[in-house]
Amino acid sequence: MGEWIIPEDGIIDDLAVQIAASGQRRVRLTKLERRMAAALIVARGGTAWDVCKRLFINYSTATALVTSLTADTAGLGEVA
Protein backbone atom coordinates (compact mmCIF):
# COMPACT_ATOMS: atom_id res chain seq x y z
CA MET A 1 0.00 0.00 0.00
CA GLY A 2 1.23 3.44 -0.88
CA GLU A 3 1.59 6.17 1.67
CA TRP A 4 -1.51 7.90 0.24
CA ILE A 5 -3.76 4.87 0.67
CA ILE A 6 -4.70 4.27 4.29
CA PRO A 7 -6.29 1.16 5.81
CA GLU A 8 -10.07 0.89 5.83
CA ASP A 9 -11.40 2.09 9.18
CA GLY A 10 -15.15 1.87 8.63
CA ILE A 11 -15.48 5.65 8.48
CA ILE A 12 -16.02 7.63 5.28
CA ASP A 13 -14.36 11.04 5.38
CA ASP A 14 -16.70 12.96 3.07
CA LEU A 15 -14.57 16.10 3.21
CA ALA A 16 -11.47 14.19 2.10
CA VAL A 17 -13.48 12.62 -0.73
CA GLN A 18 -14.69 16.06 -1.88
CA ILE A 19 -11.19 17.56 -1.73
CA ALA A 20 -9.75 14.62 -3.66
CA ALA A 21 -12.48 14.75 -6.31
CA SER A 22 -11.87 18.47 -6.81
CA GLY A 23 -8.15 17.89 -7.37
CA GLN A 24 -7.31 20.84 -5.09
CA ARG A 25 -4.65 18.87 -3.30
CA ARG A 26 -3.57 15.35 -2.56
CA VAL A 27 -5.20 13.72 0.46
CA ARG A 28 -4.84 10.35 2.14
CA LEU A 29 -7.81 8.12 1.35
CA THR A 30 -8.94 4.57 1.97
CA LYS A 31 -9.55 2.49 -1.16
CA LEU A 32 -13.30 2.97 -0.72
CA GLU A 33 -12.90 6.75 -0.38
CA ARG A 34 -10.73 6.81 -3.51
CA ARG A 35 -13.43 4.86 -5.35
CA MET A 36 -16.05 7.34 -4.12
CA ALA A 37 -13.95 10.29 -5.28
CA ALA A 38 -13.53 8.69 -8.70
CA ALA A 39 -17.30 8.10 -8.87
CA LEU A 40 -17.91 11.79 -8.16
CA ILE A 41 -15.51 12.81 -10.91
CA VAL A 42 -17.16 10.47 -13.42
CA ALA A 43 -20.68 11.49 -12.34
CA ARG A 44 -19.73 15.09 -13.08
CA GLY A 45 -18.68 14.18 -16.61
CA GLY A 46 -15.03 13.41 -15.92
CA THR A 47 -12.92 10.86 -17.75
CA ALA A 48 -10.22 8.42 -16.69
CA TRP A 49 -7.71 11.19 -17.46
CA ASP A 50 -9.52 13.52 -15.01
CA VAL A 51 -9.49 10.78 -12.37
CA CYS A 52 -5.77 10.28 -13.00
CA LYS A 53 -4.96 13.97 -12.57
CA ARG A 54 -7.31 14.78 -9.67
CA LEU A 55 -6.53 11.70 -7.58
CA PHE A 56 -2.81 11.73 -8.39
CA ILE A 57 -2.84 8.11 -9.59
CA ASN A 58 -1.35 6.61 -12.74
CA TYR A 59 -3.47 6.41 -15.87
CA SER A 60 -3.77 2.62 -15.94
CA THR A 61 -5.09 2.61 -12.35
CA ALA A 62 -7.52 5.40 -13.20
CA THR A 63 -8.74 3.55 -16.29
CA ALA A 64 -9.29 0.34 -14.31
CA LEU A 65 -11.14 2.29 -11.61
CA VAL A 66 -13.42 4.06 -14.11
CA THR A 67 -14.05 0.80 -15.96
CA SER A 68 -15.05 -0.94 -12.73
CA LEU A 69 -17.37 1.95 -11.84
CA THR A 70 -19.10 1.95 -15.20
CA ALA A 71 -19.35 -1.86 -15.22
CA ASP A 72 -21.09 -1.74 -11.82
CA THR A 73 -23.83 0.48 -13.25
CA ALA A 74 -24.09 -1.02 -16.74
CA GLY A 75 -27.00 -3.34 -15.92
CA LEU A 76 -29.01 -1.01 -13.71
CA GLY A 77 -31.46 -0.08 -16.45
CA GLU A 78 -32.25 -3.68 -17.38
CA VAL A 79 -35.38 -5.42 -16.15
CA ALA A 80 -35.08 -9.08 -15.30
C-alpha positions in Angstrom: 0.0 0.0 0.0 1.2 3.4 -0.9 1.6 6.2 1.7 -1.5 7.9 0.2 -3.8 4.9 0.7 -4.7 4.3 4.3 -6.3 1.2 5.8 -10.1 0.9 5.8 -11.4 2.1 9.2 -15.1 1.9 8.6 -15.5 5.6 8.5 -16.0 7.6 5.3 -14.4 11.0 5.4 -16.7 13.0 3.1 -14.6 16.1 3.2 -11.5 14.2 2.1 -13.5 12.6 -0.7 -14.7 16.1 -1.9 -11.2 17.6 -1.7 -9.7 14.6 -3.7 -12.5 14.8 -6.3 -11.9 18.5 -6.8 -8.2 17.9 -7.4 -7.3 20.8 -5.1 -4.6 18.9 -3.3 -3.6 15.3 -2.6 -5.2 13.7 0.5 -4.8 10.4 2.1 -7.8 8.1 1.4 -8.9 4.6 2.0 -9.6 2.5 -1.2 -13.3 3.0 -0.7 -12.9 6.7 -0.4 -10.7 6.8 -3.5 -13.4 4.9 -5.3 -16.1 7.3 -4.1 -14.0 10.3 -5.3 -13.5 8.7 -8.7 -17.3 8.1 -8.9 -17.9 11.8 -8.2 -15.5 12.8 -10.9 -17.2 10.5 -13.4 -20.7 11.5 -12.3 -19.7 15.1 -13.1 -18.7 14.2 -16.6 -15.0 13.4 -15.9 -12.9 10.9 -17.7 -10.2 8.4 -16.7 -7.7 11.2 -17.5 -9.5 13.5 -15.0 -9.5 10.8 -12.4 -5.8 10.3 -13.0 -5.0 14.0 -12.6 -7.3 14.8 -9.7 -6.5 11.7 -7.6 -2.8 11.7 -8.4 -2.8 8.1 -9.6 -1.4 6.6 -12.7 -3.5 6.4 -15.9 -3.8 2.6 -15.9 -5.1 2.6 -12.4 -7.5 5.4 -13.2 -8.7 3.5 -16.3 -9.3 0.3 -14.3 -11.1 2.3 -11.6 -13.4 4.1 -14.1 -14.0 0.8 -16.0 -15.1 -0.9 -12.7 -17.4 2.0 -11.8 -19.1 2.0 -15.2 -19.3 -1.9 -15.2 -21.1 -1.7 -11.8 -23.8 0.5 -13.3 -24.1 -1.0 -16.7 -27.0 -3.3 -15.9 -29.0 -1.0 -13.7 -31.5 -0.1 -16.4 -32.2 -3.7 -17.4 -35.4 -5.4 -16.2 -35.1 -9.1 -15.3 
